[in-house]
């Protein structure tokens, strides 16, 4: 399967009428992203920390967008729509998700922990200041 990823015929020619193994793998991947997005939505409801909720919200948006875009592509692929069923659409969805994930990882690496420690400091400060509840 991975040797096909370097072949331009795989990406830019009309795929065969029957679904291939890679189509099923992509469908399972996009379905798993949708399930993870639903789990994150439920976990976000129970989170008490707004900074962690903000991170979960960003990850939820990423997973939901990638999964719905990918499942729409899979629907076109299943129906064998001539232009939208081509594999490069799935590649574009995966590339978009990877770029979005890199921005999310940058946020997590450089801004998440300082914001979390600042929030914790504010909580301690509010705890000991009278009348600031």
C-alpha positions in Angstrom: 0.0 0.0 0.0 2.8 2.5 0.9 4.5 2.0 -2.5 1.3 3.3 -4.2 1.6 6.5 -2.3 4.7 7.5 -4.3 3.0 6.6 -7.6 1.4 9.6 -9.5 -1.0 7.2 -11.3 -2.5 6.3 -7.9 -3.3 9.9 -7.1 -4.3 11.5 -10.4 -6.0 8.7 -12.5 -9.6 7.7 -12.2 -9.7 4.9 -9.5 -11.3 1.6 -10.4 -15.0 1.0 -10.0 -14.6 -1.4 -7.1 -13.3 -0.1 -3.8 -9.7 -1.0 -3.1 -8.1 -1.9 0.2 -6.7 1.6 0.6 -10.2 3.0 0.3 -11.4 0.9 3.1 -8.4 1.9 5.3 -9.1 5.5 4.7 -12.8 5.0 5.5 -11.8 3.3 8.8 -9.4 6.1 9.6 -12.0 8.8 9.0 -14.5 6.9 11.0 -12.0 6.6 13.9 -11.5 10.3 13.7 -15.2 10.9 14.0 -15.5 8.6 17.0 -12.5 10.4 18.7 -14.2 13.7 18.0 -17.4 12.5 19.7 -15.4 11.2 22.7 -13.6 14.6 23.0 -16.9 16.4 22.8 -18.2 14.3 25.8 -14.9 14.8 27.7 -15.1 18.5 27.1 -18.4 18.7 28.9 -16.9 17.3 32.1 -13.7 19.3 32.1 -13.6 22.0 34.8 -10.4 23.7 33.6 -11.0 26.2 30.8 -7.5 25.9 29.4 -7.8 22.2 28.9 -11.3 22.7 27.5 -9.8 25.1 25.0 -7.2 22.5 23.9 -9.9 19.8 23.7 -12.1 22.2 21.6 -9.3 22.8 19.1 -8.6 19.1 18.8 -12.3 18.4 18.4 -12.6 20.9 15.6 -9.6 19.3 13.8 -11.0 15.7 14.2 -14.5 16.7 13.2 -13.5 18.6 10.1 -11.1 15.9 8.9 -13.5 13.1 9.6 -16.5 14.7 7.9 -14.5 15.8 4.9 -13.0 12.3 4.6 -16.3 10.6 4.9 -17.8 12.9 2.3 -15.0 11.9 0.0 -15.6 8.2 0.8 -19.3 8.7 -0.1 -18.2 10.1 -3.5 -15.8 7.3 -3.9 -18.4 4.7 -3.0 -20.8 6.2 -5.6 -17.9 6.4 -8.0 -18.5 10.1 -8.9 -16.0 10.9 -11.7 -14.1 13.9 -10.4 -14.7 13.8 -6.6 -13.9 10.1 -6.2 -10.2 10.6 -7.1 -7.6 9.8 -4.5 -6.0 13.2 -4.5 -9.1 14.6 -2.6 -8.4 12.2 0.2 -4.8 13.2 0.1 -5.7 16.8 0.3 -7.9 16.1 3.3 -5.1 14.2 5.0 -2.6 17.0 4.2 -5.0 19.6 5.5 -5.3 17.6 8.7 -1.6 17.2 9.1 -0.9 20.9 8.7 -3.7 21.8 11.2 -2.3 19.2 13.6 1.2 20.8 13.4 -0.3 24.2 14.3 -2.1 22.4 17.2 1.1 20.8 18.3 2.9 24.1 18.2 0.2 25.6 20.4 0.5 22.7 22.8 4.3 22.8 23.0 4.7 26.6 23.4 1.5 28.2 24.8 -0.5 25.5 26.6 1.7 25.0 29.6 2.3 28.7 30.3 -1.4 29.4 30.0 -2.2 26.5 32.4 0.3 27.6 35.0 -1.0 31.2 34.8 -4.6 29.9 35.3 -3.5 27.9 38.3 -1.7 30.9 39.8 -4.9 33.0 39.3 -6.9 30.3 41.0 -4.6 30.3 44.0 -4.7 34.1 44.1 -8.5 34.1 44.0 -8.6 31.5 46.7 -6.9 33.7 49.3 -8.2 37.1 48.3 -11.4 37.8 50.4 -14.5 38.7 48.4 -13.1 37.7 45.0 -15.1 34.6 44.5 
